[in-house]
Amino acid sequence: MKIKAIQIRKGNVIEFKNDLYRVTEAVHVTPGKGQALMQIKMKRLSDGTKAETRFRPDESVEKATLITREYQYLYQDGDNYYFMDLETYEQIHLNSEMLGDDVLYLLPETVVQILFHEGNPVGVELPPSVELKVVETEPNIKGATATGSYKPATLETGLVVQIPPFVEVGEIVRIDTRDGKYLDRVSK
């Protein structure tokens, strides 16, 4: 579907130079002299490569038509990650190159949306947040509060995040999948 560049929004998937890209930032820029333009930052769906480009606001851009289906993550085998369709129980696998850093948020049984373009899987939409166990961090310092200071922690998937000093090894934390930041401690 053709759209004007001025209509591009963050999260859109566009076709650019024969590849699919997810828009990570779209800014309308009006320089002091010259014509206004749309400055677009995007990430290629096939391998996560970042790119930047500019379009004139009236320029036509091809917005990709994607179909999303709900899948459950099952397991990893080498570079392949296996998912099961929750309606048909059909299994598919995606390689680590396609998933990129998203693999750091995947635990077995995590429900994700897999994006399809012309029948082929092209990417994964993670849930807004995931709950992961802290497996390694510095010990708790007496009298530490949540204000100001954070310490690095390694989570069960290998993801390294900054957490408040009162969180200890073995506790479950909620992490924002969009920016990889600590949200809160989960009491279970």
FIMI-785536 format. One line per field, with one value per residue (C-alpha): residue in three letters; x, y, z. Coordinates in steps of 0.5 Angstrom, whole numbers, plus 2048, in hexadecimal, padded with zeros to 3 digits. Layout:
BEGIN
code = Ala:...
px = X:...
py = Y:...
pz = Z:...
END
This chain:
BEGIN
code = Met:Lys:Ile:Lys:Ala:Ile:Gln:Ile:Arg:Lys:Gly:Asn:Val:Ile:Glu:Phe:Lys:Asn:Asp:Leu:Tyr:Arg:Val:Thr:Glu:Ala:Val:His:Val:Thr:Pro:Gly:Lys:Gly:Gln:Ala:Leu:Met:Gln:Ile:Lys:Met:Lys:Arg:Leu:Ser:Asp:Gly:Thr:Lys:Ala:Glu:Thr:Arg:Phe:Arg:Pro:Asp:Glu:Ser:Val:Glu:Lys:Ala:Thr:Leu:Ile:Thr:Arg:Glu:Tyr:Gln:Tyr:Leu:Tyr:Gln:Asp:Gly:Asp:Asn:Tyr:Tyr:Phe:Met:Asp:Leu:Glu:Thr:Tyr:Glu:Gln:Ile:His:Leu:Asn:Ser:Glu:Met:Leu:Gly:Asp:Asp:Val:Leu:Tyr:Leu:Leu:Pro:Glu:Thr:Val:Val:Gln:Ile:Leu:Phe:His:Glu:Gly:Asn:Pro:Val:Gly:Val:Glu:Leu:Pro:Pro:Ser:Val:Glu:Leu:Lys:Val:Val:Glu:Thr:Glu:Pro:Asn:Ile:Lys:Gly:Ala:Thr:Ala:Thr:Gly:Ser:Tyr:Lys:Pro:Ala:Thr:Leu:Glu:Thr:Gly:Leu:Val:Val:Gln:Ile:Pro:Pro:Phe:Val:Glu:Val:Gly:Glu:Ile:Val:Arg:Ile:Asp:Thr:Arg:Asp:Gly:Lys:Tyr:Leu:Asp:Arg:Val:Ser:Lys
px = 800:803:803:806:80D:809:805:80A:80A:80E:80D:80B:80E:810:813:81A:81F:81C:81C:817:819:815:815:818:818:814:816:813:819:818:81F:820:821:81E:819:816:818:816:81C:81B:81F:81E:820:820:81B:820:826:825:82A:828:827:826:822:81F:818:815:80E:80A:80E:80B:80D:80B:808:809:802:804:800:801:800:800:806:809:810:812:81A:820:825:82B:82A:822:81D:816:80F:808:802:7FD:7F7:7FA:800:804:80B:810:817:81B:822:826:828:821:81F:825:825:81E:820:823:81B:819:818:814:80C:80D:807:80A:807:80A:80A:809:80A:807:807:80E:810:814:814:811:80D:80F:80A:80B:80F:812:813:81A:81E:825:82A:830:831:835:833:82E:831:82D:829:829:823:820:822:827:82C:82B:830:831:82D:82D:827:825:825:82C:829:82D:829:829:825:824:829:824:822:826:828:822:81D:818:818:814:818:815:816:816:81D:81F:81E:81C:815:814:815:810:80D:80C
py = 800:807:80C:813:814:819:813:80F:80D:80A:802:802:7FD:800:7FD:800:7FE:7F7:7F6:7F7:7FC:7FD:805:806:80E:813:81A:820:825:82C:82F:836:836:831:82C:828:821:81B:818:810:80C:804:7FD:7F8:7F2:7EC:7EE:7F4:7F8:800:805:80C:810:816:817:81D:81D:81C:817:810:80A:803:801:7F9:7F5:7F1:7EB:7EA:7E3:7E1:7DC:7D9:7D8:7D1:7D0:7D1:7CD:7D0:7D6:7D4:7D6:7D2:7D5:7D2:7D5:7D5:7D4:7CE:7CC:7CC:7CD:7D2:7D4:7DB:7DC:7E0:7E5:7E7:7E7:7EB:7EE:7EB:7E4:7E8:7E8:7E1:7DC:7D6:7D7:7DE:7E0:7E5:7E8:7E5:7EA:7E7:7EA:7E6:7E0:7E0:7E2:7E9:7EA:7EA:7EF:7ED:7EF:7F6:7F3:7EC:7E9:7E6:7E3:7E7:7E2:7E6:7ED:7F1:7EF:7F4:7FA:7FB:802:802:805:805:80D:80E:808:802:7FC:7F7:7F0:7EA:7E7:7E0:7E1:7E5:7EC:7F1:7F6:7FC:7FA:7FE:7FB:7F8:7F3:7EC:7E6:7E1:7E7:7E8:7EF:7F1:7F4:7F9:7F5:7FC:7FF:7F9:7FD:7FB:7FC:7F9:7F3:7ED:7EA:7E3
pz = 800:7FE:803:803:807:80C:80E:810:818:81D:81C:815:811:80A:804:802:7FD:7FC:804:80A:80F:816:817:81E:81D:818:819:814:814:811:810:810:808:803:803:809:80A:80E:811:812:817:815:817:811:813:810:814:819:815:817:811:810:80A:808:804:802:805:7FF:7FC:7FC:800:800:807:808:809:80F:812:819:81C:824:825:82B:82C:82D:82D:82A:826:824:820:81F:823:823:824:823:821:826:821:81D:821:81B:81D:819:81B:81A:81A:81F:819:818:820:822:829:82A:82C:832:834:832:837:836:835:834:82F:82A:823:81D:817:810:809:803:807:80A:811:812:819:820:824:82C:831:834:83A:83D:844:844:84A:84D:84C:84E:851:857:85E:861:865:86B:86B:864:861:85A:859:854:854:850:84F:849:84A:845:844:842:83B:83B:83A:83F:842:847:84D:854:859:85E:858:85A:856:855:855:84F:84B:846:840:83B:834:830:833:838:83E:845:847:84E:852:852:858:857
END
